[in-house]
């Protein structure tokens, strides 16, 4: 009986390790830097989490992300913004990480249509504010 309990504990522990999301706290060091200068969109583990979250929309974000603003880190939140060259007001993006919850959020505005992605289904005030902006 002890052997079975030990196996069950080991199985549960290994499943937790497999499904655990990599921590993104290293992004705090990017405050004030441009996403392109730190290779943000090709940076693992962020890149892997973006692919998992966005699925088929990942390629659109990568191919369309152009002009950008410096990264902000405030109130334990990471914020990056980019847009489509020559079409910033209609097609733009935000990438937000809540360090406290270790949750990634992405907003994609394509030709003024907004879609918000969240790893855990929760809402984030920075993404909501971005979505409500009209340019």
ABEGO torsion letter per residue (X at the ends): XAAAAAAAAAAAAAAAAAABBBBAAAAAAABGBBAAAAGAAABOAAAAAAAAAAEAAAAAAAAABBBBBBBBBBGGBBBBBBBBBGAAAABBBBBBBBAAAGBBBBBBBBGGBBBBBBAAGBBBAAAAAAAABBX
